[in-house]
Amino acid sequence: MSAGDSPLSPREADVLALAPVDEIAQRVSLSRGTVRNYLAAAVAKLGTANRHEAARIAAEKGWI
């Protein structure tokens, strides 16, 4: 995946850049389930095994 345009939506990037699900939900005023859905979408779009790997890749590419 190139470092060009991010495949992540703005909200996916927001939740990927933050900490635990409970904290994310509070900070961005979303339910825990919605946060998990955004994280799952980001992980799928980036083709990673988990959100930590997705966050690392997104950070390396300057998307978050």
NORDA-V898011 format. One record per residue. RES is the residue in one small letter. PHI is phi as a letter, one per 40 degrees, with the letter a starting at -180 (999 if undefined). PSI is psi in degrees with one decimal (NA if undefined). NEAR is the number of other C-alpha atoms within 10 Angstrom. Layout:
res = [RES RES]
phi = [PHI PHI]
psi = [PSI PSI]
near = [NEAR NEAR]
This chain:
res = [m s a g d s p l s p r e a d v l a l a p v d e i a q r v s l s r g t v r n y l a a a v a k l g t a n r h e a a r i a a e k g w i]
phi = [999 c c c c c c c c d c c c d c c c c c d d c c d d c c b f b c d c c c c c c c c c c c c c c g b c a c c c c c c c c c c c g c b]
psi = [131.7 167.3 11.0 -134.3 138.2 136.2 -6.8 142.6 161.6 -40.4 -38.5 -42.6 -41.1 -51.4 -30.6 -32.0 -13.0 -172.9 -141.7 153.6 -45.0 -43.6 -41.5 -47.7 -43.0 -44.7 -33.2 11.2 50.8 159.4 159.8 -40.3 -39.9 -41.0 -45.3 -38.6 -44.1 -42.1 -42.9 -40.0 -42.2 -43.2 -43.9 -44.9 -34.5 -6.2 34.2 170.1 -23.2 172.5 -26.9 -43.3 -40.0 -42.8 -40.2 -47.3 -46.2 -39.0 -42.2 -34.3 -0.4 20.4 -18.9 NA]
near = [10 6 11 9 10 17 14 19 11 12 14 20 21 17 25 28 19 15 12 11 19 14 14 20 19 12 12 13 11 15 14 16 12 13 25 20 13 20 25 19 16 25 21 14 13 20 12 15 11 14 20 15 14 23 23 14 17 21 14 11 15 12 18 19]
